Amino acid sequence: MELKNIPIETISKCNAVGDIVPLRIRLEDETHRLVTADIVQVIYAAEKNFAGLKTFDYGCKVVIDQREQLLELRYYVVSHKWIIRKVLY
């Protein structure tokens, strides 16, 4: 497990009861190339309190460059920001 804290753009949906589900992410890689990844499966979702800030953590299986990876995404409710928190492999 490797901590990252990479800011990302996220496309997500909200269902009728207000649950947020991430669908696709976009990030800038080390070569400053924009990479888009589809989220194939959300493995877990957990509401947390990180340093007094309400967050939602999502364990996701994504496809990046035709390779599956496990990532943990974090959504900060107050600031509406998404990050890749860690790579789970």
Secondary structure, DSSP 8 states (H G I E B T S, - for coil): -EEEEEEEEEEEEE-TT--EEEEEEEEE-TTS-EEEEEEEEEEEEEEEEETTEEEEEEEEEEEETTEEEEEEEEEETTTTEEEEEEE--
